[in-house]
Amino acid sequence: MDAIIAFSVLLLLILGGLWVHFAVGAAALGYLWLMKGFAGWNALGMVSWGHPTASL
């Protein structure tokens, strides 16, 4: 079921006019968030939880 949702989002983004590489990236990030939440994005380095050098 999760793969169907991710593929549907990908097709919607492509058919909506988004460039393919951006659509794939957006669908992948959305799928990762559905599976792992913010912990998945944190593993990619996209979320910072008060890192000491985050303001630099």
Secondary structure as GFF3:
##gff-version 3
##sequence-region A 1 56
A	DSSP	alpha_helix	2	15	.	.	.	ID=ss1
A	DSSP	alpha_helix	20	36	.	.	.	ID=ss2
A	DSSP	alpha_helix	38	43	.	.	.	ID=ss3
###
